[in-house]
Amino acid sequence: MKTMTRLRGTGAGRSDFDGDGIDDIAATGDPFYYNLPLVPAGVVTVRYSSAPHVDYLMGVVPGDGGSVAFGMALVAGDFNGDRYDDLAIGNPDEPDPKNKTHAGGVWVIPGSGTGLVVDAAIHFTQDSPGVPDSPESFDQFGGALAAGDINGDGREDLAIGAWGETIGSKAMAGAVTVLFGGSAGLTATGAQHLQQDLASVPGAAEANDQFGYTLAIGKVDNNRYHDLVIGAPRENDGVSWDGSGMVTLMWGSPSGVSSTGATSVTGAAIEPNDGTGTIAWYLGDALAIGDVNGDGLGEVIVGASGAQTPHINGGLIAAFTGRSGGLSSSAVQVITQRTSGVPGDPGDDDRFGGALAVGDVTGDGRADVLVGAPGEDIGSQVAAGSVTLLKGSAGGLTGAGAQAFDQNHPAVPDGSESGDKFGSTIALLNLDGTGGLDAVAASPGEEVGGDYAGYSSGVINPFYGSAGGLVPQNRTWSGLSLRTEVVWPLRHGLRIAGPQSGGPIF
C-alpha cells in the first residue's frame, strides 16, 4: 500500500477509501493474460486519487469450475462510521466453504488513511454465523448490493440481493439479506431476510420473479432513516401484456427494515395513457434514489431498459415522487428518449435506463439523473452507446437543459464504434473536490491501441460537474493502462463502485 499521513476521513465523497476528500475509483474487469497459480474469477482495480497507486483484488475460480463473477456487484459505504469508505464486492458464483454449492458470497474491505486494508477483509456467505437462510446452488447471493444507513445509527448498512434464491418450490423467486454496520464494520447480528412470501413484503414469491435483482438505499421520506428499494424485474413476466417487473419500497426504522408500510408498483401500473405505445417491460432492472425536486423527499428512480417506447427495448426511466405514503402509480413521471427536450435518436435496443446514477451535478441542491443507453446506435455504429444527464428542478425531472454525450462528441476522447457500449456502467462521484458531483462512464467494449482484435480493454471517461451540467475531460482510463506482469484487466468498467450495484451486464 502507499504511505501518507493518516487523516480522519472527511465523509464528503461516495467512494473515498483513503479519506482525502476526493473519491477513488473501484472498477471491475475480466482478467486476461494472468500469471497466477489459480484461475482468477474477476479483477477489481482501485485507482486512488491521492497517489499514483492501484490495488488489484481478485477472486478465484474453484477447481470444479464456475463463472468469472468476482466484482459483479461493487458498492462503497462507510460501514464502521470512521468516515473512510469501505468496499463491498459481490461474487454471486462463489462456492460456499461448507457445502460447496455455488451460492455466492460478499467480501467487505475496510478503508483507512492508507486506502483499503485487504488483510482486514470480512467475508459473508449464507453459511456465515447469523446470516439467515442457507446456501444453495445459483442463489446468486451478492448479485446486487446497496449501502445506506437504514437504522439511523450513523453507520451504513448493506443490502445483499440473492435473486436466484428458491422460496419453497419456486425457483429464482429471490430474496434480500440486510447486514447492519457497527463499530467493527458489518455484522450478521440482527440480520434481516426479506422475500415476497413474508407478510411484510408486498406480492407473493413466484418462480423467476428475481426479487433482489437490483437494490437501492436512500431517504425517501424526511426522517433520519434511509429506506430500501428492491427491484424484481421479472415479476409477471409472460403474464401481463401491459408491462412487467415490480419495485418495492420498505421503510427504514431504528430496528432496521420496518415490517409495516411497504408499498410496491408494477410495470403494468405505470403504462402511460398517451398513445405513444410505451409499455414498461422489466421495470426495476436499474434503481437509484435522490431528491430531484428539492423538497426534502427522495424520488425513487427506476430503469426499464427493456421497455417498448414503441421501439422494442427502447427503454425508459420512471421517477416516483418522494412521499410519506410510499410508492404510487399516480405519482410517477415516465421519461423516454421521445420526451420533450431529451436528446437522442430513439430506436430499437437503445436500452435507455439500463444504468442509472443520481446526485447533484449542478450544485443547485437538487439531484440530477445520469442515464446510460448502452445500446444506442451512433450513426451506423451499432450499440456504440450514449449517456444523458437529466436535470432536477422544482417540478421534478425535466428534459429542459438535458445533455447527451457519446464518443463522437468533440470533447470526448476516442470515437463511437459498434459494440463499445458507452454508458453501460456509470457513477456520480466527487472527482475534483469542488462544486457538484462529477461523473464517470464506462465503455467496456472499447478496444484501444495495443489490444488484440476482439479483446477489448475497455475505458472509463471522466466528466466534471458544473452549474451548467457535465463537462467532458479529455482523458480516459483503460484496462490496458492497468496491465501488469500479473494480470491484464479486460472490459474495464463492467461495474464501478457507488451507492448501489446490480442489474444487467451489457
C-alpha positions in Angstrom: 0.0 0.0 0.0 1.0 3.6 -0.5 2.2 5.7 2.5 0.8 9.0 3.6 0.0 10.9 6.7 -3.0 9.4 8.3 -6.1 11.6 8.5 -9.6 11.2 9.5 -11.9 10.7 6.6 -14.0 13.7 5.6 -17.0 11.6 4.6 -17.6 14.0 1.7 -17.4 11.5 -1.2 -19.1 8.3 -2.3 -16.1 6.0 -2.7 -13.3 7.8 -0.7 -11.4 4.8 0.6 -8.4 6.9 1.8 -10.2 9.8 3.3 -8.6 12.6 1.3 -11.9 14.2 0.3 -11.8 13.0 -3.3 -13.3 9.8 -4.5 -11.3 6.8 -5.6 -12.4 4.6 -8.5 -13.0 1.0 -8.0 -14.0 -0.9 -11.2 -14.5 -4.5 -12.3 -12.9 -6.2 -15.3 -12.2 -9.6 -16.8 -8.8 -11.0 -16.0 -6.7 -11.7 -19.1 -3.1 -12.8 -19.6 -2.7 -13.6 -15.9 0.4 -15.0 -14.2 -1.1 -16.6 -11.2 -1.2 -20.1 -9.7 -5.0 -20.2 -9.7 -7.6 -19.0 -12.3 -8.9 -15.6 -11.3 -12.7 -15.2 -11.0 -12.6 -11.5 -11.8 -10.4 -8.5 -11.1 -11.4 -5.3 -9.2 -8.9 -2.4 -9.6 -8.9 0.5 -7.2 -7.3 3.7 -8.6 -6.6 6.2 -5.8 -6.9 10.0 -6.0 -4.2 10.7 -3.5 -1.2 8.8 -5.1 -0.3 7.0 -8.3 -1.2 3.7 -6.8 -3.6 0.9 -7.9 -4.9 -2.0 -5.9 -5.7 -5.3 -7.7 -8.3 -7.5 -6.0 -9.1 -10.9 -7.4 -11.3 -13.9 -6.6 -10.6 -17.5 -7.6 -12.4 -19.9 -9.8 -12.8 -23.1 -7.9 -11.5 -26.4 -9.1 -14.9 -27.7 -10.2 -15.3 -24.7 -12.5 -17.6 -21.7 -12.3 -18.0 -18.3 -13.9 -16.0 -15.1 -13.7 -18.2 -13.3 -11.2 -16.0 -11.6 -8.6 -17.0 -8.0 -8.7 -20.3 -8.4 -10.5 -21.7 -6.1 -7.8 -19.5 -3.4 -6.3 -20.5 -0.9 -3.6 -18.8 1.7 -1.4 -20.1 2.5 2.0 -18.9 3.6 5.5 -20.0 0.5 7.5 -18.0 1.3 10.6 -18.6 5.0 10.9 -15.0 6.1 10.7 -15.7 8.2 7.6 -13.4 6.2 5.4 -15.5 4.4 2.8 -15.3 0.6 2.7 -15.6 -1.6 -0.4 -18.1 -4.4 -0.7 -17.5 -6.9 -3.5 -20.1 -9.4 -4.6 -19.2 -12.8 -6.1 -22.6 -14.4 -6.9 -21.0 -17.7 -8.2 -18.6 -18.2 -5.3 -18.7 -21.7 -3.8 -19.8 -22.0 -0.2 -16.9 -23.0 2.0 -19.0 -25.7 3.8 -21.4 -27.4 1.3 -19.5 -26.3 -1.9 -22.7 -25.1 -3.7 -22.2 -22.1 -6.0 -24.4 -19.9 -3.8 -22.4 -16.7 -3.8 -20.5 -14.5 -1.3 -19.6 -11.0 -0.4 -16.2 -9.6 0.6 -16.0 -6.3 2.6 -12.7 -4.5 2.7 -12.4 -1.5 5.1 -10.9 1.8 4.2 -8.2 3.7 6.0 -5.9 6.7 5.7 -3.7 4.5 3.5 -6.5 3.1 1.4 -8.2 -0.3 1.5 -6.9 -2.7 4.2 -7.1 -6.1 2.5 -5.8 -8.0 5.5 -8.9 -6.8 7.5 -11.4 -8.1 4.9 -14.6 -9.6 6.2 -16.3 -12.4 4.3 -20.0 -13.3 4.3 -21.9 -16.2 2.8 -25.3 -17.7 3.7 -23.3 -20.1 5.9 -21.8 -17.3 8.0 -23.0 -17.3 11.6 -26.0 -15.1 11.9 -26.7 -14.8 8.2 -30.3 -16.0 7.5 -31.2 -18.9 5.2 -28.8 -21.5 3.8 -26.7 -21.7 0.6 -28.0 -23.4 -2.5 -26.6 -23.5 -6.0 -27.4 -20.5 -8.1 -28.8 -18.4 -5.2 -26.8 -15.5 -6.6 -26.1 -14.2 -3.1 -24.1 -11.0 -3.8 -25.5 -10.4 -7.2 -26.8 -7.0 -6.2 -25.6 -4.7 -3.4 -26.7 -1.3 -1.9 -25.3 0.7 1.0 -27.1 3.2 3.3 -28.0 3.9 6.9 -31.3 2.1 7.3 -31.4 2.2 11.2 -30.1 5.7 11.5 -27.1 5.0 13.8 -24.6 6.9 11.7 -23.1 3.7 10.1 -24.1 2.5 6.7 -25.8 -0.9 6.3 -25.5 -3.3 3.4 -28.4 -4.9 1.5 -27.4 -8.1 -0.4 -29.5 -9.4 -3.3 -29.8 -13.2 -3.8 -32.1 -13.0 -6.8 -31.7 -16.7 -7.6 -32.9 -17.8 -4.2 -35.6 -20.6 -4.3 -38.5 -19.8 -2.0 -40.3 -23.1 -1.2 -40.6 -24.8 -4.5 -40.4 -21.5 -6.5 -37.0 -21.3 -8.2 -35.4 -17.9 -8.7 -38.1 -16.2 -6.7 -35.4 -14.2 -5.0 -34.5 -12.8 -1.6 -32.6 -9.9 0.1 -30.4 -10.0 3.2 -29.7 -6.9 5.2 -26.5 -6.7 7.3 -26.0 -3.8 9.7 -23.0 -1.6 10.3 -21.2 -1.4 13.6 -18.1 -0.1 15.2 -16.1 -3.0 13.8 -17.8 -2.9 10.5 -20.7 -5.0 9.1 -22.1 -7.7 11.3 -24.6 -10.6 10.8 -26.0 -9.9 14.3 -29.7 -8.9 13.8 -29.5 -9.6 10.1 -32.8 -9.4 8.2 -34.1 -11.7 5.5 -36.7 -10.4 3.1 -38.7 -12.3 0.5 -42.2 -12.0 -1.0 -43.9 -14.8 1.0 -43.4 -12.7 4.1 -46.5 -10.8 5.3 -44.4 -7.6 5.5 -43.4 -7.7 1.8 -45.9 -6.9 -0.9 -46.7 -9.5 -3.5 -46.1 -13.3 -3.4 -43.0 -15.3 -4.2 -43.2 -16.8 -7.7 -40.8 -18.6 -9.9 -38.4 -16.3 -11.8 -39.5 -13.1 -10.1 -35.8 -12.3 -9.3 -36.7 -10.3 -6.3 -33.5 -8.5 -5.3 -32.0 -8.3 -8.8 -31.5 -4.6 -8.1 -31.3 -2.6 -4.8 -31.1 1.0 -3.7 -31.0 2.6 -0.3 -31.7 6.3 0.4 -34.0 8.8 2.1 -37.5 8.8 0.5 -39.4 10.4 3.4 -37.9 13.1 5.6 -36.9 11.2 8.8 -33.3 10.2 9.5 -33.7 6.6 8.4 -32.8 5.5 4.9 -35.2 3.4 3.0 -34.8 0.2 1.0 -36.0 -0.2 -2.6 -36.0 -3.7 -4.2 -36.3 -4.5 -7.9 -38.0 -7.7 -9.2 -37.8 -7.1 -13.0 -39.2 -10.5 -13.9 -42.4 -10.1 -11.8 -45.3 -11.0 -14.1 -43.0 -11.8 -17.0 -45.1 -13.6 -19.6 -48.3 -13.0 -17.6 -49.2 -9.4 -18.1 -49.4 -7.9 -21.6 -49.2 -4.2 -20.5 -46.0 -4.3 -18.6 -43.8 -6.4 -16.2 -41.5 -6.0 -13.3 -42.1 -4.7 -9.8 -40.4 -2.2 -7.5 -40.9 -2.4 -3.7 -40.2 0.3 -1.1 -39.6 -0.7 2.5 -39.1 1.9 5.2 -36.1 2.3 7.4 -36.6 2.4 11.2 -34.5 2.2 14.4 -34.7 -1.6 14.3 -33.8 -1.8 10.6 -36.2 -2.5 7.7 -39.7 -1.9 9.0 -42.3 -4.7 9.0 -45.0 -2.2 8.2 -45.9 0.3 5.5 -44.2 -1.3 2.5 -45.6 -0.3 -1.0 -44.9 -1.6 -4.5 -45.6 -0.6 -8.1 -45.6 -2.8 -11.2 -44.6 -2.1 -14.7 -48.2 -2.6 -15.8 -49.4 0.0 -13.4 -47.5 2.9 -14.9 -48.4 2.4 -18.6 -48.7 5.9 -19.9 -52.1 6.6 -21.5 -50.6 8.9 -24.1 -51.0 7.0 -27.3 -47.2 6.5 -27.7 -47.3 2.7 -27.3 -44.9 2.9 -24.3 -45.0 -0.2 -22.1 -42.7 -0.7 -19.1 -41.3 -4.2 -19.6 -38.9 -5.4 -16.8 -39.4 -2.4 -14.6 -36.6 -2.4 -12.0 -33.6 -3.5 -13.8 -31.9 -0.3 -12.6 -32.6 1.7 -9.3 -31.4 4.8 -7.6 -32.8 7.4 -5.1 -32.4 11.1 -5.0 -34.3 14.3 -4.3 -34.7 15.7 -7.8 -37.2 18.5 -6.9 -35.5 19.7 -3.7 -38.5 19.3 -1.4 -36.6 17.1 1.1 -38.3 13.9 -0.1 -36.3 11.4 -2.2 -37.6 10.3 -5.6 -37.2 6.6 -6.5 -35.7 6.5 -9.9 -36.3 3.2 -11.8 -35.0 2.0 -15.1 -36.7 -0.4 -17.5 -34.2 -0.9 -20.3 -36.4 -3.4 -22.0 -39.4 -1.1 -22.3 -41.3 -0.6 -25.5 -41.3 3.1 -26.4 -42.8 2.0 -29.0 -39.3 0.8 -30.1 -38.5 -2.7 -28.8 -36.1 -2.4 -25.9 -36.0 1.4 -26.4 -36.0 1.8 -22.6 -37.5 4.3 -20.1 -37.0 5.6 -16.6 -39.7 6.2 -14.1 -39.3 8.8 -11.4 -41.6 8.0 -8.5 -42.4 11.2 -6.4 -41.0 11.1 -2.9 -43.9 10.8 -0.4 -44.5 9.7 3.1 -47.1 7.3 1.8 -44.6 5.4 -0.3 -44.7 4.5 -4.0 -47.8 5.2 -6.1 -48.5 4.7 -9.8 -50.4 8.0 -9.8 -47.3 9.9 -8.6 -44.8 9.0 -11.3 -43.1 10.7 -14.2 -42.1 8.5 -17.2 -39.3 9.7 -19.4 -38.1 8.2 -22.6 -35.9 9.5 -25.5 -39.2 10.7 -27.0 -39.9 13.0 -24.1 -39.7 16.7 -25.0 -36.1 18.1 -24.6 -34.4 14.7 -24.1 -31.6 14.4 -26.7 -31.1 11.2 -28.7 -32.4 9.3 -31.6 -34.9 6.7 -30.3 -34.5 3.3 -31.8 -34.8 -0.4 -31.1 -32.4 -1.9 -28.5 -31.2 1.5 -27.2 -31.7 0.3 -23.6 -32.2 3.8 -22.3 -32.3 3.4 -18.5 -30.1 0.4 -18.4 -27.8 2.2 -16.0 -28.6 5.0 -13.5 -26.8 7.3 -11.2 -28.4 10.1 -9.1 -26.8 13.1 -7.4 -26.4 16.9 -7.6 -24.2 17.6 -10.6 -25.1 21.3 -11.0 -24.8 22.3 -7.3 -28.3 23.7 -7.1 -29.4 21.5 -4.2 -31.5 19.2 -6.4 -30.4 15.8 -7.6 -29.8 15.2 -11.3 -30.1 11.8 -13.0 -27.4 10.3 -15.3 -28.9 7.7 -17.6 -27.0 5.2 -19.7 -28.2 3.9 -23.0 -25.5 1.3 -23.9 -27.4 0.0 -26.9 -27.7 3.4 -28.6 -26.6 3.4 -32.3 -24.4 6.4 -33.2 -24.7 6.9 -36.9 -24.0 3.5 -38.4 -22.2 2.2 -35.3 -24.5 -0.3 -33.6 -24.6 -0.4 -29.8 -21.9 2.3 -29.5 -23.8 3.8 -26.5 -24.6 7.2 -25.0 -25.3 8.9 -21.7 -27.9 11.6 -20.9 -28.0 13.9 -17.9 -31.5 14.9 -16.9 -31.6 17.9 -14.5 -33.6 18.2 -11.4 -36.0 21.2 -11.0 -38.7 22.4 -8.6 -41.2 20.5 -10.9 -39.1 17.3 -10.9 -37.0 15.9 -13.7 -37.1 17.8 -16.9 -35.9 17.5 -20.4 -35.0 21.2 -20.4 -31.3 21.7 -20.5 -30.6 17.9 -20.8 -27.2 16.9 -22.0 -26.3 13.9 -24.1 -22.8 12.6 -24.8 -21.4 9.8 -26.9 -17.8 9.1 -28.1 -18.3 11.1 -31.2 -18.7 14.2 -29.1 -15.8 16.5 -29.9 -14.7 16.8 -26.3 -15.0 13.1 -25.5 -11.8 11.1 -26.4 -11.9 8.1 -28.8 -14.8 7.6 -31.2 -18.1 5.7 -31.4 -17.7 2.2 -32.6 -20.0 -0.8 -32.8 -20.1 -2.7 -29.6 -18.4 -0.1 -27.4 -21.5 0.1 -25.1 -20.6 3.5 -23.8 -22.8 4.2 -20.7 -23.3 0.5 -19.7 -21.9 1.5 -16.3 -22.0 5.0 -14.9 -21.4 6.6 -11.5 -21.6 10.1 -10.0 -18.6 10.7 -7.7 -16.6 13.5 -6.3 -13.5 13.6 -8.5 -12.2 17.1 -8.0 -13.3 18.1 -4.5 -15.2 21.1 -5.7 -18.7 22.1 -6.8 -21.3 19.4 -7.8 -20.7 15.8 -8.3 -18.7 14.5 -11.3 -19.4 11.5 -13.5 -17.6 8.5 -14.9 -19.0 6.5 -17.8 -17.6 3.2 -18.9 -17.3 1.6 -22.4 -16.3 -2.0 -21.6 -16.4 -2.9 -25.3 -13.9 -0.3 -26.3 -10.7 -1.6 -28.0 -7.7 0.7 -27.6 -4.3 0.7 -29.3 -2.4 -2.4 -28.1 -5.4 -4.6 -27.6 -5.8 -7.8 -29.5 -8.7 -7.8 -32.0 -11.8 -8.9 -30.3 -10.4 -8.5 -26.8 -11.4 -5.1 -25.5 -9.6 -3.5 -22.6 -12.5 -1.1 -22.1 -12.2 2.5 -20.9 -13.7 4.9 -18.3 -14.3 8.5 -19.3 -14.5 11.2 -16.6 -16.8 14.3 -16.7 -16.7 17.2 -14.2 -19.8 18.7 -12.7 -20.6 22.4 -13.1 -23.5 24.8 -12.8 -24.3 24.1 -16.4 -24.1 20.3 -16.2 -21.3 17.9 -17.1 -18.0 18.9 -18.7 -16.1 16.2 -20.6 -12.4 15.7 -19.7 -10.0 14.9 -22.4 -8.7 11.7 -20.9 -9.6 8.1 -20.3 -8.5 5.2 -18.1 -8.2 1.9 -19.9 -7.8 -1.7 -18.9 -4.6 -1.7 -20.9 -3.2 1.1 -18.8 -3.7 -1.1 -15.8 -1.9 -4.1 -17.3 0.9 -5.6 -15.1 3.1 -8.7 -15.2 0.4 -10.4 -13.1 -2.9 -9.6 -14.9 -4.4 -7.6 -17.7 -8.0 -6.4 -16.9 -10.2 -6.5 -20.0 -13.7 -4.9 -20.2 -12.6 -2.4 -17.6 -15.6 -0.7 -16.1 -18.1 -3.6 -16.1 -19.0 -2.2 -12.7 -18.0 1.0 -10.9 -18.4 1.3 -7.2 -21.1 3.8 -6.0 -24.1 3.6 -3.6 -25.7 0.7 -5.4 -24.7 -2.0 -7.9 -26.6 -4.7 -9.8 -28.7 -5.2 -12.9 -27.8 -6.5 -16.3 -24.3 -6.7 -17.7 -24.4 -5.2 -21.2 
